[in-house]
Amino acid sequence: MKLWEMLFVRATVDRAESTGRFRHVRLRAGALRDAEWRPGQQVRLHVGAEGALAPVLRTYSVWDRAGDTVELRVLLHGDGPGARWTAAVRAGDEVLLSKPKGDFVTRTAPYHLFVGEETASVAFGPMLRALPEPERAASRAVVEVAGPEDRLDLDGDVTWVQRDGESAADSKGLVRAVQLLDLPGEPGRAYVAGEARTVQAVRQHLVRDRGWPRRSVLTKPFWTPGKRGME
Ligand SMILES: Cc1cc2nc3c(=O)[nH]c(=O)nc-3n(C[C@H](O)[C@H](O)[C@H](O)COP(=O)(O)OP(=O)(O)OC[C@H]3O[C@@H](n4cnc5c(N)ncnc54)[C@H](O)[C@@H]3O)c2cc1C
């Protein structure tokens, strides 16, 4: 058995459907039943040809988890290996995946701020759902999408920003929307994910303009132009 076969679980695709540019993929594997998952964590999928010398891996946040399944929401764009695998996948296919892991998870705070684009909203969904009241009631999310059809169902107070044909990379629109937010005087806890340069710009605004401590802003770059598979 190869090393990577010991680190990954073989799952069956249970469901694969599309809404907007999102593909909803549910994976089922007995080994997932007891796997721990904290909202905001991700799995890594083998999206290349099985048996290839070097596995091609792509990372996807877990949208939901129940029993022996994980639900993913993969945004289709371009023709990278992740996009090709996701566009072609059908119920009954098999795939190797890692168990959920990662430290992009909520910490206790008086309120939470979630900022990102479509791919980041996949992580935000379960993070918001799992927050205890009144933390969720006091939370804010700012999510940039290409159009309304790419809005995922997020709990809480969400400001949707429409991209209107602009690039998702180094997004001025998302930063502006965060600048315009009426937030409490005291810092909360921010979770900023998605395109790397936009993530940096949002963090810079919170730290430099609003005086939030750096440790209060948790960042996770998911992708950036010209870079293939960030993790
Ligand atoms: C921790 C983590 C969690 C993630 N969670 C999700 C998730 O839940 N859902 C999801 O769809 N993706 C998620 N991603 C992104 C995902 O891992 C891949 O980067 C993405 O699917 C692109 O893979 P690819 O093989 O199709 O393209 P690649 O070959 O990796 O990239 C090809 C080109 O596409 C560009 N690109 C990548 N993503 C985008 C985008 N969103 N918009 C425009 N251009 C892009 C790249 O910059 C690159 O130039 C996550 C990434 C990380 C690191």
The ligand as an SDF file (V2000), in Angstrom:
LIG
                    3D

 53 58  0  0  0  0  0  0  0  0999 V2000
   -8.4440   25.9290    2.9390 C   0  0  0  0  0  0  0  0  0  0  0  0
   -9.0890   25.9850    1.5720 C   0  0  0  0  0  0  0  0  0  0  0  0
  -10.4640   25.7710    1.4590 C   0  0  0  0  0  0  0  0  0  0  0  0
  -11.0960   25.8400    0.2020 C   0  0  0  0  0  0  0  0  0  0  0  0
  -12.4300   25.6230    0.1220 N   0  0  0  0  0  0  0  0  0  0  0  0
  -13.0470   25.6990   -1.0930 C   0  0  0  0  0  0  0  0  0  0  0  0
  -14.4530   25.4350   -1.2170 C   0  0  0  0  0  0  0  0  0  0  0  0
  -15.1270   25.0710   -0.2400 O   0  0  0  0  0  0  0  0  0  0  0  0
  -15.0140   25.5640   -2.4600 N   0  0  0  0  0  0  0  0  0  0  0  0
  -14.2740   25.9070   -3.5700 C   0  0  0  0  0  0  0  0  0  0  0  0
  -14.8360   26.0150   -4.6710 O   0  0  0  0  0  0  0  0  0  0  0  0
  -12.9450   26.1200   -3.4820 N   0  0  0  0  0  0  0  0  0  0  0  0
  -12.3150   26.0150   -2.2770 C   0  0  0  0  0  0  0  0  0  0  0  0
  -10.9620   26.2120   -2.2000 N   0  0  0  0  0  0  0  0  0  0  0  0
  -10.2180   26.4530   -3.4590 C   0  0  0  0  0  0  0  0  0  0  0  0
   -9.8720   25.1070   -4.1280 C   0  0  0  0  0  0  0  0  0  0  0  0
   -8.9860   24.3690   -3.2990 O   0  0  0  0  0  0  0  0  0  0  0  0
   -9.1490   25.2550   -5.4810 C   0  0  0  0  0  0  0  0  0  0  0  0
   -8.1530   26.2180   -5.3760 O   0  0  0  0  0  0  0  0  0  0  0  0
  -10.0460   25.6660   -6.5820 C   0  0  0  0  0  0  0  0  0  0  0  0
  -11.1100   24.7350   -6.7470 O   0  0  0  0  0  0  0  0  0  0  0  0
   -9.2670   25.7450   -7.9170 C   0  0  0  0  0  0  0  0  0  0  0  0
   -8.7300   24.5000   -8.2540 O   0  0  0  0  0  0  0  0  0  0  0  0
   -8.5200   24.0980   -9.7710 P   0  0  0  0  0  0  0  0  0  0  0  0
   -7.7250   22.8400   -9.7840 O   0  0  0  0  0  0  0  0  0  0  0  0
   -9.8140   24.1240  -10.5200 O   0  0  0  0  0  0  0  0  0  0  0  0
   -7.6470   25.3000  -10.3660 O   0  0  0  0  0  0  0  0  0  0  0  0
   -6.0800   25.5290  -10.2430 P   0  0  0  0  0  0  0  0  0  0  0  0
   -5.3610   24.7340  -11.2840 O   0  0  0  0  0  0  0  0  0  0  0  0
   -5.6440   25.3170   -8.8150 O   0  0  0  0  0  0  0  0  0  0  0  0
   -6.0080   27.0650  -10.5900 O   0  0  0  0  0  0  0  0  0  0  0  0
   -6.2080   27.5290  -11.9120 C   0  0  0  0  0  0  0  0  0  0  0  0
   -6.4010   29.0320  -11.8760 C   0  0  0  0  0  0  0  0  0  0  0  0
   -7.7070   29.3480  -11.3670 O   0  0  0  0  0  0  0  0  0  0  0  0
   -7.6170   30.4150  -10.4760 C   0  0  0  0  0  0  0  0  0  0  0  0
   -8.6830   30.3210   -9.4610 N   0  0  0  0  0  0  0  0  0  0  0  0
   -8.7460   29.4540   -8.4280 C   0  0  0  0  0  0  0  0  0  0  0  0
   -9.8570   29.6490   -7.7100 N   0  0  0  0  0  0  0  0  0  0  0  0
  -10.5220   30.6750   -8.3050 C   0  0  0  0  0  0  0  0  0  0  0  0
  -11.7630   31.3460   -8.0430 C   0  0  0  0  0  0  0  0  0  0  0  0
  -12.5360   31.0020   -7.0180 N   0  0  0  0  0  0  0  0  0  0  0  0
  -12.1420   32.3310   -8.8890 N   0  0  0  0  0  0  0  0  0  0  0  0
  -11.3660   32.6830   -9.9380 C   0  0  0  0  0  0  0  0  0  0  0  0
  -10.1910   32.1040  -10.2370 N   0  0  0  0  0  0  0  0  0  0  0  0
   -9.7790   31.1100   -9.4430 C   0  0  0  0  0  0  0  0  0  0  0  0
   -6.2380   30.2710   -9.8660 C   0  0  0  0  0  0  0  0  0  0  0  0
   -5.7870   31.4900   -9.4080 O   0  0  0  0  0  0  0  0  0  0  0  0
   -5.4010   29.7750  -11.0110 C   0  0  0  0  0  0  0  0  0  0  0  0
   -4.8660   30.8580  -11.7250 O   0  0  0  0  0  0  0  0  0  0  0  0
  -10.3260   26.1280   -0.9610 C   0  0  0  0  0  0  0  0  0  0  0  0
   -8.9360   26.3150   -0.8400 C   0  0  0  0  0  0  0  0  0  0  0  0
   -8.3170   26.2550    0.4020 C   0  0  0  0  0  0  0  0  0  0  0  0
   -6.8270   26.4630    0.5010 C   0  0  0  0  0  0  0  0  0  0  0  0
  1  2  1  0
  2  3  1  0
  2 52  2  0
  3  4  2  0
  4  5  1  0
  4 50  1  0
  5  6  2  0
  6  7  1  0
  6 13  1  0
  7  8  2  0
  7  9  1  0
  9 10  1  0
 10 11  2  0
 10 12  1  0
 12 13  2  0
 13 14  1  0
 14 15  1  0
 14 50  1  0
 15 16  1  0
 16 17  1  0
 16 18  1  0
 18 19  1  0
 18 20  1  0
 20 21  1  0
 20 22  1  0
 22 23  1  0
 23 24  1  0
 24 25  2  0
 24 26  1  0
 24 27  1  0
 27 28  1  0
 28 29  2  0
 28 30  1  0
 28 31  1  0
 31 32  1  0
 32 33  1  0
 33 34  1  0
 33 48  1  0
 34 35  1  0
 35 36  1  0
 35 46  1  0
 36 37  1  0
 36 45  1  0
 37 38  2  0
 38 39  1  0
 39 40  1  0
 39 45  2  0
 40 41  1  0
 40 42  2  0
 42 43  1  0
 43 44  2  0
 44 45  1  0
 46 47  1  0
 46 48  1  0
 48 49  1  0
 50 51  2  0
 51 52  1  0
 52 53  1  0
M  END
$$$$
